[in-house]
C-alpha cells in the first residue's frame, strides 16, 4: 500500500482528526510561551541588577535645601475701641484778643541736683567765739585722751589713730549737749537702725571751751586717712566698726551730707575748718565693716 493511500485513509478516521488537532494546539501554545519568555528576559535582568545594587549600596535621602515651615504664633486681633461719645457742644463765645508776652531772653536758672534721701539741716558748729589753743593744749590733743560716758550719752566714739577713746555721743543738736562731747544729729541714722541703708551723722568742735568735754575733740580730724578705723560702742557694749573712705569739705548750707546713700551703711563726722576762719565744714566719711 502506498503512503498516499495510507494518509487518505487516516484522514477519514475520526481518532486521527482529534489527535492532529491536539498536536496543532500544543504546538501553538509552545510558540506563545517561547515568545513570552523571550520578551520577559530583559525585565528579569534589570530587576536582578536592581536588587543586587540595593543589597550593596545604602539608601541615601537627598537634601531638598529648604527649611521646614513652622507656623508662627499669630496674636488674636485686638478689639476695636468703642467710639467715644461726642462732647456736648459749647456755646459760641466771641473771641477775645489775646496778649502775647515777649520771650524772656534771660538764661534759665540751673536745675537743682538730686539730693539723697532723709535730708536734715546741716549743723553750724560755729568756732568764731572760742579761744585758739595754746601750744601746751595742742600737745595734749596729740596724745591719747580717754573719756567717761556722760549721763544721757547713747554711745561712745573711739578713733585710735587720733587718740580718741570713748568720747560721749549725745542724741541732741543743742549747744549744751555739744559742750559735753560729740553730738548725734537727730533724725539721722543710728548704728542699730532697722533700715536698708544708714548714715550715722556726728559733729564735734574743732576748738571748743577749755575744761569741757568738747575742747579740741575733733582738732585732729583732718589728720585721718582712708583705711583708719572708727568704732562706735552702744550702752549695751555692742561695737560697730567702720573704715574711713573719704574726706572733703562743704559749705554750712550743704545739707545733703546728712542724707542716706542708697545701699550704703555710713558714718559721717563733721567739724569746722579751716582754723581760724572756720567758714567751711570738714566731712569725714566711713563705711561699716
VOPAGU-2260 file (C-alpha; in pm, 1 decimal, decimal comma):
REM VOPAGU-2260
SITE   aa  ch    i         X         Y         Z
SITE  UNK   A    0       0,0       0,0       0,0
SITE  UNK   A    1     128,2     336,4     -88,6
SITE  UNK   A    2     179,0     616,7     162,6
SITE  UNK   A    3     -69,9     849,7      -8,8
SITE  UNK   A    4    -345,0     595,8      30,3
SITE  UNK   A    5    -249,0     549,0     397,8
SITE  UNK   A    6    -275,8     923,0     467,2
SITE  UNK   A    7    -608,0     944,1     287,4
SITE  UNK   A    8    -747,9     661,4     498,4
SITE  UNK   A    9    -612,8     809,4     820,6
SITE  UNK   A   10    -771,9    1145,0     740,6
SITE  UNK   A   11   -1106,7     979,6     720,9
SITE  UNK   A   12   -1054,5     823,8    1065,7
SITE  UNK   A   13   -1213,9    1034,3    1349,4
SITE  UNK   A   14    -942,8     947,6    1601,9
SITE  UNK   A   15    -681,1    1072,4    1364,4
SITE  UNK   A   16    -856,8    1405,7    1334,2
SITE  UNK   A   17    -870,1    1454,6    1715,4
SITE  UNK   A   18    -504,4    1370,4    1755,1
SITE  UNK   A   19    -399,5    1606,0    1480,4
SITE  UNK   A   20    -597,2    1891,2    1636,0
SITE  UNK   A   21    -436,4    1830,6    1976,1
SITE  UNK   A   22     -91,7    1836,9    1822,9
SITE  UNK   A   23    -159,5    2164,9    1643,4
SITE  UNK   A   24    -292,9    2323,4    1969,4
SITE  UNK   A   25       9,7    2210,3    2170,4
SITE  UNK   A   26     243,6    2344,8    1905,8
SITE  UNK   A   27      68,7    2686,9    1919,5
SITE  UNK   A   28      91,3    2703,8    2298,8
SITE  UNK   A   29     459,3    2618,0    2281,9
SITE  UNK   A   30     521,1    2903,7    2040,8
SITE  UNK   A   31     328,6    3152,0    2264,9
SITE  UNK   A   32     523,9    3051,9    2577,4
SITE  UNK   A   33     853,3    3084,8    2393,6
SITE  UNK   A   34     768,9    3435,5    2269,9
SITE  UNK   A   35     659,1    3549,1    2622,0
SITE  UNK   A   36     975,6    3415,0    2776,6
SITE  UNK   A   37    1183,0    3594,3    2520,4
SITE  UNK   A   38    1010,9    3926,9    2588,2
SITE  UNK   A   39    1030,0    3892,3    2974,1
SITE  UNK   A   40    1404,3    3817,7    2983,5
SITE  UNK   A   41    1524,7    4187,6    2981,1
SITE  UNK   A   42    1286,9    4276,4    3270,0
SITE  UNK   A   43    1423,9    3995,0    3485,0
SITE  UNK   A   44    1777,3    4103,1    3417,2
SITE  UNK   A   45    1701,4    4464,0    3517,9
SITE  UNK   A   46    1518,6    4351,8    3837,0
SITE  UNK   A   47    1803,2    4122,6    3933,8
SITE  UNK   A   48    2057,4    4402,4    3880,6
SITE  UNK   A   49    1849,1    4646,4    4088,6
SITE  UNK   A   50    1809,7    4402,8    4376,7
SITE  UNK   A   51    2180,4    4330,7    4368,6
SITE  UNK   A   52    2271,6    4701,1    4378,5
SITE  UNK   A   53    2018,2    4764,1    4656,3
SITE  UNK   A   54    2177,6    4492,5    4864,6
SITE  UNK   A   55    2519,9    4659,1    4829,1
SITE  UNK   A   56    2458,1    5038,4    4832,3
SITE  UNK   A   57    2264,4    5204,4    5123,2
SITE  UNK   A   58    1965,9    5425,4    5063,7
SITE  UNK   A   59    2050,3    5797,6    5060,9
SITE  UNK   A   60    1783,4    6067,0    5109,2
SITE  UNK   A   61    1860,1    6375,9    4907,7
SITE  UNK   A   62    1851,8    6714,9    5088,6
SITE  UNK   A   63    1597,1    6945,4    4924,5
SITE  UNK   A   64    1778,0    7252,5    5070,1
SITE  UNK   A   65    1457,6    7405,7    5212,6
SITE  UNK   A   66    1392,0    7464,1    5583,4
SITE  UNK   A   67    1074,6    7308,0    5717,5
SITE  UNK   A   68     789,2    7553,5    5753,4
SITE  UNK   A   69     696,0    7640,5    6111,1
SITE  UNK   A   70     368,5    7800,3    6195,3
SITE  UNK   A   71     419,8    8127,0    6380,9
SITE  UNK   A   72     207,0    8236,1    6672,3
SITE  UNK   A   73     -43,4    8484,0    6545,3
SITE  UNK   A   74    -190,3    8701,8    6820,3
SITE  UNK   A   75    -564,6    8741,5    6824,6
SITE  UNK   A   76    -691,0    9060,9    6671,4
SITE  UNK   A   77    -721,8    9348,5    6914,3
SITE  UNK   A   78   -1075,8    9463,2    6978,3
SITE  UNK   A   79   -1151,9    9790,8    6816,8
SITE  UNK   A   80   -1201,6   10069,4    7069,7
SITE  UNK   A   81   -1553,0   10181,6    7118,4
SITE  UNK   A   82   -1621,4   10523,2    6972,1
SITE  UNK   A   83   -1617,0   10792,9    7237,4
SITE  UNK   A   84   -1932,8   10999,3    7270,1
SITE  UNK   A   85   -1906,3   11341,9    7119,6
SITE  UNK   A   86   -1860,3   11613,6    7380,3
SITE  UNK   A   87   -2154,1   11842,0    7435,6
SITE  UNK   A   88   -2149,7   12143,1    7218,1
SITE  UNK   A   89   -2033,5   12456,5    7393,8
SITE  UNK   A   90   -2198,8   12789,0    7341,2
SITE  UNK   A   91   -2022,0   13005,4    7096,0
SITE  UNK   A   92   -1827,5   13292,6    7250,4
SITE  UNK   A   93   -1687,1   13585,3    7068,9
SITE  UNK   A   94   -1311,3   13555,4    7055,3
SITE  UNK   A   95   -1123,1   13794,8    7281,2
SITE  UNK   A   96    -788,3   13946,3    7192,0
SITE  UNK   A   97    -500,0   13750,9    7341,4
SITE  UNK   A   98    -196,3   13935,2    7472,9
SITE  UNK   A   99     129,0   13773,9    7361,5
SITE  UNK   A  100     416,1   13825,6    7602,8
SITE  UNK   A  101     764,3   13869,6    7468,2
SITE  UNK   A  102    1003,6   13577,6    7529,3
SITE  UNK   A  103    1237,6   13612,7    7823,0
SITE  UNK   A  104    1592,0   13633,0    7688,8
SITE  UNK   A  105    1748,3   13575,7    8030,0
SITE  UNK   A  106    1908,6   13230,5    8074,2
SITE  UNK   A  107    1706,0   12979,7    8273,3
SITE  UNK   A  108    1837,5   12904,3    8622,6
SITE  UNK   A  109    2017,2   12569,1    8654,5
SITE  UNK   A  110    1810,7   12275,5    8774,1
SITE  UNK   A  111    1885,4   12164,8    9132,5
SITE  UNK   A  112    2088,7   11847,7    9167,8
SITE  UNK   A  113    1907,7   11539,2    9307,2
SITE  UNK   A  114    1954,4   11505,7    9680,8
SITE  UNK   A  115    1992,7   11185,1    9883,1
SITE  UNK   A  116    1713,9   11053,6   10099,4
SITE  UNK   A  117    1630,3   11172,1   10452,1
SITE  UNK   A  118    1784,5   11516,8   10445,2
SITE  UNK   A  119    1805,1   11739,8   10750,8
SITE  UNK   A  120    1957,0   12076,9   10818,7
SITE  UNK   A  121    2337,5   12075,1   10839,5
SITE  UNK   A  122    2497,1   12166,6   11169,8
SITE  UNK   A  123    2657,5   12508,4   11202,0
SITE  UNK   A  124    2924,8   12439,1   11461,0
SITE  UNK   A  125    3046,3   12796,8   11493,1
SITE  UNK   A  126    3402,4   12825,8   11626,0
SITE  UNK   A  127    3439,4   13204,5   11592,6
SITE  UNK   A  128    3395,2   13278,7   11963,7
SITE  UNK   A  129    3628,9   13009,0   12101,3
SITE  UNK   A  130    3989,0   13090,5   12201,3
SITE  UNK   A  131    4273,5   12948,1   11995,8
SITE  UNK   A  132    4455,4   12666,8   12178,1
SITE  UNK   A  133    4794,2   12713,2   12338,7
SITE  UNK   A  134    5092,0   12504,0   12238,1
SITE  UNK   A  135    5051,2   12302,8   12555,2
SITE  UNK   A  136    4685,7   12230,8   12475,6
SITE  UNK   A  137    4771,5   12126,3   12119,8
SITE  UNK   A  138    5042,9   11895,8   12255,6
SITE  UNK   A  139    4788,5   11740,8   12488,6
SITE  UNK   A  140    4549,1   11686,1   12196,7
SITE  UNK   A  141    4820,5   11488,6   12018,5
SITE  UNK   A  142    4823,4   11230,0   12299,2
SITE  UNK   A  143    4559,4   10966,0   12370,5
SITE  UNK   A  144    4252,4   11101,3   12551,2
SITE  UNK   A  145    4006,9   10877,8   12735,3
SITE  UNK   A  146    3654,4   10983,7   12825,5
SITE  UNK   A  147    3375,4   10859,6   13050,5
SITE  UNK   A  148    3026,4   10825,4   12906,6
SITE  UNK   A  149    2832,9   11125,8   13034,8
SITE  UNK   A  150    2476,1   11081,9   13161,1
SITE  UNK   A  151    2244,5   11083,0   12864,5
SITE  UNK   A  152    2511,1   10966,7   12615,9
SITE  UNK   A  153    2376,3   10699,0   12382,6
SITE  UNK   A  154    2717,1   10560,4   12276,1
SITE  UNK   A  155    3089,3   10619,8   12276,8
SITE  UNK   A  156    3318,9   10713,2   11984,6
SITE  UNK   A  157    3671,9   10573,4   11950,7
SITE  UNK   A  158    3927,2   10675,0   11684,6
SITE  UNK   A  159    4260,5   10531,6   11796,2
SITE  UNK   A  160    4461,6   10687,8   11511,5
SITE  UNK   A  161    4399,7   11037,0   11659,5
SITE  UNK   A  162    4394,7   10929,1   12025,8
SITE  UNK   A  163    4018,0   10943,1   12099,5
SITE  UNK   A  164    3870,3   10675,3   12329,0
SITE  UNK   A  165    3500,6   10652,0   12423,2
SITE  UNK   A  166    3407,5   11015,1   12351,0
SITE  UNK   A  167    3045,9   11053,2   12473,8
SITE  UNK   A  168    2788,1   11090,7   12193,9
SITE  UNK   A  169    2462,9   11265,6   12283,3
SITE  UNK   A  170    2148,5   11249,4   12072,5
SITE  UNK   A  171    2086,6   11626,6   12056,4
SITE  UNK   A  172    2189,7   11928,0   11849,3
SITE  UNK   A  173    2181,5   12173,7   12141,3
SITE  UNK   A  174    2488,2   12375,4   12237,9
SITE  UNK   A  175    2471,5   12230,1   12591,1
SITE  UNK   A  176    2498,8   11875,9   12451,9
SITE  UNK   A  177    2779,9   11982,8   12217,9
SITE  UNK   A  178    2986,6   12103,4   12516,2
SITE  UNK   A  179    2982,3   11753,3   12667,7
SITE  UNK   A  180    3148,7   11576,9   12376,1
SITE  UNK   A  181    3014,7   11484,0   12032,2
SITE  UNK   A  182    2652,2   11512,4   11924,5
SITE  UNK   A  183    2444,2   11280,8   11705,7
SITE  UNK   A  184    2224,6   11480,5   11469,3
SITE  UNK   A  185    1864,4   11380,2   11549,6
SITE  UNK   A  186    1656,2   11225,6   11273,5
SITE  UNK   A  187    1967,7   11069,8   11115,9
SITE  UNK   A  188    2051,6   10700,7   11139,0
SITE  UNK   A  189    2181,1   10512,2   11440,4
SITE  UNK   A  190    2413,2   10212,5   11405,0
SITE  UNK   A  191    2127,4    9980,3   11503,5
SITE  UNK   A  192    1858,7   10143,1   11284,2
SITE  UNK   A  193    1645,3    9886,6   11101,3
SITE  UNK   A  194    1677,6   10047,7   10759,8
SITE  UNK   A  195    1821,2    9926,0   10426,9
SITE  UNK   A  196    2088,4   10198,3   10445,5
SITE  UNK   A  197    2225,3   10421,2   10722,2
SITE  UNK   A  198    2417,5   10747,0   10769,8
SITE  UNK   A  199    2508,3   10799,1   11136,1
SITE  UNK   A  200    2585,4   11172,6   11148,0
SITE  UNK   A  201    2810,4   11304,1   11430,6
SITE  UNK   A  202    2952,2   11654,3   11484,9
SITE  UNK   A  203    3208,0   11796,9   11727,6
SITE  UNK   A  204    3403,6   12116,3   11798,6
SITE  UNK   A  205    3737,6   12182,1   11635,9
SITE  UNK   A  206    3823,8   12411,5   11931,1
SITE  UNK   A  207    3554,0   12432,2   12198,7
SITE  UNK   A  208    3590,2   12576,2   12550,3
SITE  UNK   A  209    3883,2   12462,3   12764,6
SITE  UNK   A  210    3774,2   12246,3   13054,9
SITE  UNK   A  211    3472,6   12097,6   12872,6
SITE  UNK   A  212    3432,8   11757,5   12709,4
SITE  UNK   A  213    3426,1   11919,2   12366,2
SITE  UNK   A  214    3760,6   12101,7   12388,1
SITE  UNK   A  215    3970,8   12012,4   12081,7
SITE  UNK   A  216    3772,0   11688,7   12045,8
SITE  UNK   A  217    3791,4   11698,8   11663,2
SITE  UNK   A  218    4106,1   11913,7   11645,7
SITE  UNK   A  219    4295,5   11641,7   11457,6
SITE  UNK   A  220    4003,3   11515,0   11246,9
SITE  UNK   A  221    4175,7   11632,8   10928,8
SITE  UNK   A  222    4472,9   11403,9   11005,4
SITE  UNK   A  223    4265,3   11090,2   10939,4
SITE  UNK   A  224    4346,0   10881,3   10633,5
SITE  UNK   A  225    4145,0   10639,2   10427,5
SITE  UNK   A  226    4150,2   10299,5   10591,1
SITE  UNK   A  227    4167,0   10429,7   10950,2
SITE  UNK   A  228    3928,0   10251,9   11185,0
SITE  UNK   A  229    3641,3   10415,1   11375,9
SITE  UNK   A  230    3435,9   10235,8   11643,4
SITE  UNK   A  231    3100,3   10318,8   11799,6
SITE  UNK   A  232    3008,1   10137,6   12123,2
SITE  UNK   A  233    2649,6   10130,6   12244,5
SITE  UNK   A  234    2536,8   10141,4   12605,6
SITE  UNK   A  235    2487,1    9764,2   12587,1
SITE  UNK   A  236    2854,6    9717,3   12498,3
SITE  UNK   A  237    2796,2    9620,0   12134,7
SITE  UNK   A  238    3056,3    9761,0   11896,3
SITE  UNK   A  239    3004,5    9889,4   11542,7
SITE  UNK   A  240    3321,3    9921,3   11336,4
SITE  UNK   A  241    3376,6   10147,5   11036,7
SITE  UNK   A  242    3658,8   10217,2   10790,8
SITE  UNK   A  243    3727,0   10570,4   10661,1
SITE  UNK   A  244    3669,6   10600,1   10285,3
SITE  UNK   A  245    3665,8   10976,1   10208,0
SITE  UNK   A  246    3744,1   11326,9   10339,3
SITE  UNK   A  247    3615,8   11650,8   10183,4
SITE  UNK   A  248    3483,2   11999,6   10265,6
SITE  UNK   A  249    3139,3   12153,2   10211,5
SITE  UNK   A  250    2967,1   12479,4   10289,3
SITE  UNK   A  251    2748,2   12514,7   10601,4
SITE  UNK   A  252    2439,1   12506,0   10376,3
SITE  UNK   A  253    2519,5   12168,8   10213,9
SITE  UNK   A  254    2258,5   11966,4   10396,8
SITE  UNK   A  255    2285,3   11672,6   10154,3
SITE  UNK   A  256    2577,2   11532,7   10357,6
SITE  UNK   A  257    2329,6   11434,5   10631,1
SITE  UNK   A  258    2123,0   11217,6   10398,0
SITE  UNK   A  259    2145,3   10844,3   10346,8
SITE  UNK   A  260    2303,0   10690,7   10038,3
SITE  UNK   A  261    2115,2   10402,2    9878,7
SITE  UNK   A  262    2266,5   10065,9    9964,7
SITE  UNK   A  263    2542,1   10209,4   10193,2
SITE  UNK   A  264    2597,1   10179,8   10569,0
SITE  UNK   A  265    2785,7   10502,7   10652,8
SITE  UNK   A  266    2921,0   10705,6   10943,9
SITE  UNK   A  267    2978,4   11080,1   10886,8
SITE  UNK   A  268    3193,5   11302,8   11112,5
SITE  UNK   A  269    3175,5   11683,8   11086,8
SITE  UNK   A  270    3376,4   11974,3   11228,6
SITE  UNK   A  271    3469,1   12329,2   11126,2
SITE  UNK   A  272    3761,3   12425,0   10902,4
SITE  UNK   A  273    3998,8   12597,4   10839,3
SITE  UNK   A  274    4149,6   12747,2   11154,0
SITE  UNK   A  275    4085,2   13030,6   11235,9
SITE  UNK   A  276    3812,1   13138,9   10986,2
SITE  UNK   A  277    3602,6   12819,4   11010,0
SITE  UNK   A  278    3398,4   12910,3   10703,2
SITE  UNK   A  279    3374,7   12551,1   10576,5
SITE  UNK   A  280    3275,7   12214,5   10716,4
SITE  UNK   A  281    3522,9   11924,9   10716,2
SITE  UNK   A  282    3346,2   11596,3   10639,1
SITE  UNK   A  283    3497,1   11253,7   10706,8
SITE  UNK   A  284    3306,0   10955,6   10569,7
SITE  UNK   A  285    3346,6   10595,5   10695,2
SITE  UNK   A  286    3171,0   10275,5   10589,5
SITE  UNK   A  287    3062,2    9982,0   10806,4
SITE  UNK   A  288    3291,6    9679,0   10808,6
